[in-house]
C-alpha cells in the first residue's frame, strides 16, 4: 500500500472530506484529491508530515516504510 492509499484510507476511515483534510493541513481540496489519485509527483515532506500529524500516525507508516528491512 502506497502513500496515496494510506491517505485515502485514513481520510475515509475518519469520515473526513477532501476539504476538511485540506483545511487541516493548509492546502487546496484539489491538491488532496490529486495526492490521493497519485497525480502529484513528490509531495513535500512538510505536507506529508502535516498529514501524518493530523491523523496521529508516523511518517514511516504513512509512506509505507518497512523499518525492519535491511539497509
ABEGO torsion letter per residue (X at the ends): XBAAAAAAAAAAAAGBBAAAAAAAAGBBAAAAAAAAAGABBGBBAAAAAAAAAAAGBBAAAAAGBBAABBX
